[in-house]
Each structure stands twice: as structure tokens, then as C-alpha cells.
């Protein structure tokens, strides 16, 4: 399975589950739940570190492929993993 197929396979159910979670707790609720104890903070900070690493790859990759990276950066900042998954899912490059 190539990266694009994997991204689509992950993106569709993840977006569906994210919508479900948002209907249950709201956008702010996703964060406040994680901020209740040190374990939640660790998970939240781990996600931030992982997404910064992903963006350190995504920005130069987008530029190298003639794509504007900033919509994908914004999507990553506001939607988390959905941003990079969508970037890969909507990629036109055969290398993805």
C-alpha cells in the first residue's frame, strides 16, 4: 500500500471519529480533557512534538512539489493529524 492509499484509508474513518468526538465534547473539550492531569498533558505534548516533526517534512515537501504549504500547516494546527493525512491523500505526486 502506498502513502496516498494509506492516508486515505486512515483519513476517512479518522475524520468521521473526529466529527463524532466534536459533537460529544466540542473543540475546546478535546483539549480540556487532556489538561486534567500529567498523563493527559504528556499525550497532548507528544502530539505537538509529532506534528512539529511532520511539519518539518511537509513544508519543504510541499514547496518541492510546487504546492503552497500554508493551508496544510493551518489544517495541522487546527485539525491535528487530519492536516498531514489530507496533504498526502490529495497529493498528485507519484512518490506519495
N, C-alpha and C positions, 0 to 999 in steps of 0.2 A: 504494500500500500504506500503510495507516495504522500508527500506532505500535504498536498492540496486535498486529497481524498480523506486523509486522517483529520485535517482541520474541519472539513465539512461534517464528517462523522461525529466529531466532538462538539462542534458549534451548535448544531440543531437541537440536540437534547439539552445542552447546557443553557442555551437561550431560553428554552421552554421552562427549565427548572428555575432559572433566574427570574423570569416573569412570575412564576408561582411564588417564589420567595418574596418578591417585591409586593405582591398582593397580600401576603401574610403579615409582613413586618415593615414595609416601606423602605425607601432608600437609606434613610438615616438609621433605621433599625438594623440593617445589615452591619453597620459599624458599631452601634452602641452595644450590641450583643457581644462583640469581640472585645470590647473595652471593660468588661465586667471583672476580669481577673488577669493575672500574669500569663496564664496559658492562652487566653484569647488574644492578648497583646502579642505574644510570640507568633501566633498564626498570622495575625494581621501584618506584623513586621516582616515575616518570612515572605508573604505575598508581595509586599512592597519591594523587597530585595530582588525577588524573582522577576518581577515586572520591570524593574530598572535594568536588569541584565538582558531581558528580552528587548527592551527599547534600545539598548546599546548595539544590538544586532539589527533591529528593524529599521532604524533611521538610516544608517548607511546602505542597507539593502534596498530600501525604497528609492533612495537617491540614485543608486547604481542602476536601477531598473526604470528610471525616468518617472517615478511616482512621487507625489507630494507626501512626505511622511507625517505632516502635522495633523491631518484628520485622524490618522491611526494612533498618533500619540494622544490626542484628545479622547478618542474612544477608549484607549487603555487607561487613562487617568480617571475617567468617569464610569467605565464599564468593566474594568479589570481585564481578565483573560479573554473576554469577548473581542476586544480590540485586535490583539495579535492573531486570534483564530480567524477573524473576519479578513484580516490582511492576507493571510495565507489562503483562505477559501476563495477570495476574489482575485488572486494573483493570476497574471497572464503568462508568467514565466514558466518555462518547462522544467526549470530546476527546482520548483517548489512542488 
